[in-house]
Amino acid sequence: MSKKVSLTVNRSRFDIDLDDAFADFLLEQLDKDFKLDANNDLKILLQAYVRKNYELFELESRLETILATVDGKK
């Protein structure tokens, strides 16, 4: 099944069809960064993009540290 996720940015509405499980996860994440029932400025979109990329950077850094630890134990 699919589920529609909608977000309004700069007065343009974007509807995305997603798998149910991912849609629920994405809605939870979008709710942290955006106003789901109102317009969002481009500035808010850019801030969310930078924030998510920083989270990705931190996760990759931790993964590299874990992998280095595991490789060192072999």
N, C-alpha and C positions, 0 to 999 in steps of 0.2 A: 504494500500500500504506500501511497505517497501523501504528503501533507504540504499545504501551501504556507510559506512563511513570507510575510510582507514587511517592508521597511520603507519609510518615506525619507528621502534625502534631497535637500534643496528643492522642495516642492514636487519632486518626482517620486511616484510610488513604484517600488520594485517588488514583484511577486516571484517567488522561487519555489518550485516543486521539489521536495526532498523526501527521502526515505523517512518513515515515521520515527525510527530510533534516532537518526541524526537530527531530524527537525526538532525534536524535543530538546536535545542537547544544545543545538544552535539557538533556539529561542531563549533558553536559560542564559547563554552567553551574551546574546544581543541585548537582553534585558539589563545586563550590567553596564553596557556601554551606550545604549540609545534609549530614546523615548519611543516606545513601540506604537503608541497611539497618537503621535504628533510628528510634526516636521522636525528633521534634524539638519543642522547646518553642515556644510562641507568641513568646517573646522572640527566638528565632533567626529565626523568620519575619519579624518586624518589622525586625530588623537587616538581613536580606537585602533586604527591600523598600526600606529607606532607602538602603542601599548601591547598589542598582540604579538608584534614582532619582537619586542623586548622579552615577553614571556617565552617565546620560542628560543631566543638567544640563551636565556637562563637554562631552559630545559636541555638544550644541546650542550651547554657547558657542563651541566651536571652529568649528562650521559657520557661525555668524554672523560670526566673524572672517574666515573664508575668503571668504564671500559679500561682505563689505564690501570686502575686498581686490580681488576680481574686479570688483565694481561700480566701484571707484575707478580701475581700469585702462581702463575703456571710454571 
